[in-house]
Amino acid sequence: MNKNNQLEIENLKISFFTPHEEIKAVDNISYRLKYGEVMGIVGESGSGKSVMAYSILDLLPNNCKIIDGKINFNEKNILKYTKREMRDLRKNKISMIFQNPMSSLNPVYTIGHQLIEAFKSHKKTSSEEAKIHVINSLILVGIDNPKKRMKQYPNEFSGGMLQRIIIAMALLSHPQLLIADEPTTALDVTIQAQIIELLITLKKQNAMSIIFITHDLAVAAQICDKISIMYSGKIVETGSINQIFYNAVHPYTIGLLRSMPSLDSNNKTLISIDGSPLDWPDLTTGGCPFAIRCKYCMKICLKADPPKINLDDTHEVYCWNVFNNLNIKENEYAK
């Protein structure tokens, strides 16, 4: 493991199991996250983004298992951790902002009660000391009049305020790595911008790394240093913000970029990607999962997994069409 990397995921495979079949949710993905870096995981619903994130914290459901791979955090493979070591990791080093703030909070307890209990689970302290720490955390995320707010229930808050509270809860342990799972999805554009700005500020203040999961490339561009594009359980392209937005080469990435509305474009019609994502049972057939929607599809795309092509030190793509266009040798790039 490179000492500059805080997190390295290598050849991770995760499957759901039904009484009749195995369904591959994450299929042989790899990526690296440096200390203090913000990495975006972008893809449409069902691409495996959240499953991958839950695997880092050992929060997968009972019918979902990690089949193969490594998750190295601070140079240690956390897949070999005991349950106690995993709990300590969640308490002190890695936190997560879950997708729906309303469902992440108990409606029958006040905000203050839930935050204080969360903090006491991280650190042995008195209720009064925990209360002071929680108040400071609420102030940090921009909650006005925190003493009054702590006596209120989740239904008394707007979506944006609830998201701030969830962020405050995630930061109670001062984590080294924050996983943000669609933290702006249910918010309007103005509140989205405020939450993004808050995360950027907190990242700098707390010297932490962030994995930012979203289906919106425009949102990812505001906060991420680099982006991995996921499709049907696979990472199809990874690169810096500039590489993804200005030099994207995978047909799926290009399709996502073309579908984004632009004020500079004379074309006011949104351009959609043809076809629909594969059903889960179809993901076990091999080949490129995007092949049936790709206008560059060749016979080999339907049969064999595409090779990894290193276009740059930070730009990788998995695509047979790119492989052929570059006229390169398989043993040089398909590592």
N, C-alpha and C positions, 0 to 999 in steps of 0.2 A: 504494500500500500504506500502511495506517495504521501509524505509527511505534510505536504501542502493541502491535502484533501481531508476535510472533516468527515465526509461520508462517501463511501464507494459501494455501489450496488453492482454485483457481478453475476451475470447469467441467471437472473432471478426468474423462477418459474412458479406460478401459483395457480392452483386449480380448485374449482368447486366440484363436489361429488354428489350426484343424485343416486337413487337406487339402481339406475340403468346406465349411467355414463359419467365420464369425466369431462368437465368443461374447463378449457384453459382460459383463465381470466387475465393472467400476465404471462407472456410467453418469451422467456429468454431475453430480458432487458438488462442493460448495463448503463450506468452513468456515474459521474463524479461531481461532488459538491465541495468547493473550496471553503476555507474558513472566511466568514463574513460575506459570502456570496448569496445572491438571490437567484434561485433557479425556478423557472416556470415549467410546469407540466401542463401542456395544452392538448386538448382533444375533445371530441364530442362526447355526449353522454354514453356510457357503456364501454368506453375505451380501456378501462382498467386503472384509471388515475387514482381513485380513492382506495381501491383494493391494494395497490402498491404502497400507498401511504400508510394504511392500517397495518401492513406487514412489518413496517419499521418499528411500530409500537406494540406488536404482538396483540392486535385487537381484531384479528380475523374471526369470523363466525365459525361455529363448530364444524360445519360442512365444507370449510375452505382450508386448504393446507398448502404450505410451502413445499414444493416438490424438489427443488434444487436451487443452488446459488448461494451467494454470500451477501451479507449486509454488514460492511465494516464501518464502525463508528469510532472515531479516535483510535484507529489502528487495531480495533478488536472486533471480531465477528460476533455480533450480538445474537445471531441465531443459535449460538451455543450457550447463551446465558441461562441461568436457572430462573425460575419464576420470581424469586426474591430479587435477583440482580436486575431483572426486567422492570420490576416495580420501582426499584431505586432509580433506574434510568428514566422512567416516566416522571418520577417525582422531581428529579434534580437537573436533568440535562436536556430532555426533549419534551416539548409540549405541542399540543395540537388545537387549532381552531376548527371546530366541526362545522359542517355545511349549513345546518339550519339552527340559528341561535335560539329560536323559541323551543325547539325540541331538545336543546342541550341543557335547559334549565328546568327545574322542578316548579310547576305552577303553584304549589301549595306552600312553598317556603319563600321568605323574603330574599331579596338579592344579597343583603348583608349576611344573613344566615348561611347561604350557600357559599359565598366567597370566604367567609371566616372558616367554615368547615374544610373547604378546599385547601386553604393555607395551612391549617393545623394538621392536615394529612401529609403535607410536605415537611413541616418543621414542628418539633415539639415546643410549644409556647403557650402562654396563657391567652385566654379569650380577649383580654384587653389589648395585649401586644399585637395579636392577630388583627384586631379591629383597626388599630392605628396603621398597620401595614396595608390593609385593604383600602382604607380611606386614601392613603397615598397613591395606591395603584389606580383607583378611580380618578383621582385628580390627574394622574399621568396620561390617561387615555381620554381626557377631556370631558369628564362627567362633572357638571356643576352641582354645587350643594350636596356633596357625597353623603354627609350624615343623614340628610333627609332621604336621599335615594336608597340608602341601605335598608330603610324600613318599608320600601315598596315591593310589590310583587311583579313578576315578569310581564303580566298583562297590562301593566301601567306604563310600559315603555314602548317607544317606536322601534321599528326594525333596526335603524341605525344606532340607536342607544343600546339596544340589546347586543348588537355586534361589538360595540365598544366594551360592554361588560364582559362578554366572552373573551375578548382580547386581554382584558385586565386579569381574568381568571387564568388564562394561559401563561401570563407573564409573572404570576405570583412566585414561581420557583426560580425566576431569572434563568431561563433555559439557554443553552448554547445553540440549540436548533429549534426553530418554530416551523411547524407544518400547518399551512393555512389552506384548508380545503374549501374552495369556492366561497371566500369570505365576503364577496360583494354581489353575489348572484341575485338576491332578492331585493336589492337596494336600488333607488333611483340614481341617476347619473351624478347628481351633486353629492349625495352621501357616499357614493362609490369613491369619488375623488378624495373626500375627506378621510375615508378609511385607508385608502392607499397612502396618502400623505402621512397618516398616523403610523402606519407600519414602517414606512421609510425612516421616520424620526426615531421610532422605538428601536429599530435595527441598529442605528448609529449609536444611540444612547446605551444600549445593552450589549453591543458588540456581538451580535448573534447572526447566524445564517438562517435563511428562510427557503423552504420549498413551497412555492406558490402554485396551487392547483386551480385551473380555470378552463373554461371552454372559450374564453374571449381573448383573442390575440391583442386587441386594442388595450385591454386592461393589463395584460402581461407586459406590454411595452412600457407602461408607466413605472414599473417597479423592478422588473427582472434584469439581471445581467446577461443571462443566457436562457435559452428555451429548448426543451425537448418536446417534440411533437409525437403524441401517441395515437395509434389507430388500432382498434381491435386487439388490444393486449400487447402490442409491439411498439417500440420506439422506432419511428421511421426517419427522423432527422433531428439532429442536435446542432445548435450553433449559438453564437452570440446574437444579441438583439439585431445588430446591423446585418449579420450574415443571414438570419432568418427573414428579415423584412426586405432586404435589397438583393440577396443572392440565393434565395431559396431554390432548390433543384428538385425536391421530391414532388410528384404531381399532387399529392394530398395537401402538402404545405402550400403549394401554389394555389390550389383550389380554395383553401381557407383564406388566404390573402385576397383573392379576387372577390370573395363573397363579402368582404368588409365594405361598408358604405364609405364613400369619400366625398368631401366637399369640393375637391379639386377636379373631380371627374365630370365630364359632360353627360355620361351615361347614368341616369337616375334609377335604372333597374338593377336590383340586386342579382348577382350571378351565382346560382346555386351549383353544388356539385351533383352531377348526374348519379342516379341510383340511390341505393340505401345501404347502410352498414350490414355486414353479414349477421345472420342469426348465430347465437352461441354455438349450437352443434356443428355449424359449418366451419368453425375456426380450427377444427382438429384435422382438416384435410391437407394442410401443408401449402407451401407457396406463399406468395405475397397476399395479405388479406385485403389489400386495396385493388387487386388485379381486376375484379369484375366491374369496377367503377372507373378504371383508368383507360384513357383513350390511347395510351402507348402500350397497352397490354400485349405481351408476346406469349408463346406457348410455355416458355420456361417460367414465366411469372406465375402460372397456374400450378406448377409442379414442384419448384424448388424455392427455398427461402433465399431472398436476395442477399448478396454479400455486403459486409460493411465497407464503405468507401471513405477513406480519410481525405477529404478535400483540403483540409487545413488542420493545424494543431487543435483547433477548437470546433471544427465543422465536420460532422459525420452524417452520412446518409446511407440508407439501405434501399437500393433500387437497381434492378437489372437494366433499366433503360439508361440510367446514368452510367452504369458499368460499361455498357456497349458504346455509348457516345464518347466516353473517354478513351476507349480502346486500350484498356489496361489489363495487366495480367492478374489472374485470380489470386495467385499465391502472394502477390504484393499487397493487395488491398483487402481481400476477404479473410481477415484475421479473426 
